């Protein structure tokens, strides 16, 4: 029963992801499923929706919820110079190398992928401006900052940050590169023109090209392994020769050593390694097709690897004479560079050495039949002579149309030498065959055990890497929640300040009155006792507040006020209720006039306001003379 419920929930969640893709064009299938489910469940709990199907209905009724959901899933946690040690290394080592390698007037291109609210893009802008000077920065720097979140890009374009967001910027840099506008810090407009912000989906959109420095920090960790591989292939295409890749502290490239070499593994700085795989280069610049499977990608890489590591030197030429592919054996044998791929075959030495390929290709194209030539001699640089065979085969499409030709050079040097050795070695071979077979089986068994151990180690390493990325994801979620709590705390602080100011104002008003003011609740307990009341009766506020008014020992017969106060509360009496004789704190007999009002409103409803002020003594009535 529980397994059926789990599969049903998985199916509902898959339908939710498909709905998000079809409704808003946002494909989350490349994200890590555990992190994605946790973030979507968080948003569902906030809107009090229980299931995935119900949430689809909620999205259809509330279109504005899409934006709030994307803001929850796409965690925009970033800051200026995040991980200061890594940024210091970037400034002192990487940027200085880029400037040394580039010409003095060459444009330097930087791509900040997953830029969130723009702090990382402006951080690298500050470092480049410090290294080049402001005028040269404006003339040579182009910084492309991209993200999939439109709301985050809007904040980034405004380049406006509060005190807390900018606290990581050193004061001297803050004064030089930011202007204060309405209490916020805004990055300088003249330098901001060198930054271009735009929406870009790392999974689906083609990469920006010819980039000298690519910054993508703590973004890859949200994607699964297959999607990370596709994104890194595009990053490899995007980087210029010897370009640098700057990742976050939770990300490594252990499985991509053939594309990037570590410059500083601790600070996650890598450098591009020239690619020999034409298919990966084409895949990197092509938009992603929805539904492409990981098996298809692995099979394509397997075909390319099998071709590249084939034992026979092989070339592929298209109908226009362009050299499209050359495997590793052919490149080493004939001195073909990776940069020669895509050039005209007739411009390369291999077109006439060791055999005339142009004539052979013309014959194959004309006759639509294979061409073969034996005894092709090739002398290597070390002086060794090879006996090769030239085999040219036409390549056609499904309709029989001619696409090009496959050129291979099978090496028969060793075969001919072996024929001479065959007769001499045949007798020895029969004797040693059984021993060789036994040793070969033992070697295969040992190799399989070693391979199994290596695979287990690789699996363990991948699990550790995944756990590290998961912990980093949860850390950023906690940081996002902490930011929200700090915002609420700031609002409470402002409300408390307003309340204190109003209380001070009320105290000032009550203190300025000449009459004593007392506030009672419906149980006739004192809730407020003004300064004038202290002066009048000599009873401090701390001694009066919280005590029953009718039991206070002051110089006034408060017991006589019981009935008038209750009549005032009942609404049968209002205004001046009584005038009593009393003794003030100086021992002087006074006439005290007491006025009663019932307080209205949400905050004072049901409470009673007593105003006690000294009344003038009545004049004595003159007696007539008898």
Buried (B, 14 or more C-beta within 10 A) or exposed (E): EEEEEEEEEEEBBEEBBBBBBEEBEBBBBBBBBEBBBBBBBBBBEEBEBEBBBEBBEBBEEEEEBBEBBBBBBBBBBBBBBBBEEBBEBBBEBBBEBBBEEBEEEEEBBBBBBBBBBBBBBBBBBBBBBBBBEBEBBBEBBBBBBBBBBEBBBEBBBBBBBEEEBBEBBEEEBBEBBBEEEEEBBBBBEEBBEBBEBEEBBBBBBBBBBBBBBBBBBBBBBBBBEBBBBBBBBBBBBBBBEEBBBBBBBBBBBEBBEEBBEBBBEEBBBBBBBEBBBBBBBEBBEEEBEEEEEEEEBEEBBEEBEEBBEBEBBBBBBBEEBBBBBBBBBBBEBBEBEBEBBEBEBEEBEBBEEBBEBEEBBEEBBEEEEBBEBEEBEBEEEEEEEBBBBBBBBBBEEEEEEBBBBBBBBBBBBEEEEEEEEEEEEEEEEEEEEEEEEEEEEEEEEEEEEEEEEEEEEEEEEEEEBBEBBBEBBEEBBEEBEEEEEEEEEEEEEEEEEEEEEEEEEEEEEBEEBEBBBBBBEEEBBBBBBBBBBBEBBBBEEEBBBEBEBBEBEBBBEBEEBEEBBEBBBEEEBEEEBBEBEBBBEEEEEBBBBBBBBBEEEEEEEEBBBBBBBBBEEEEEEEEEEE
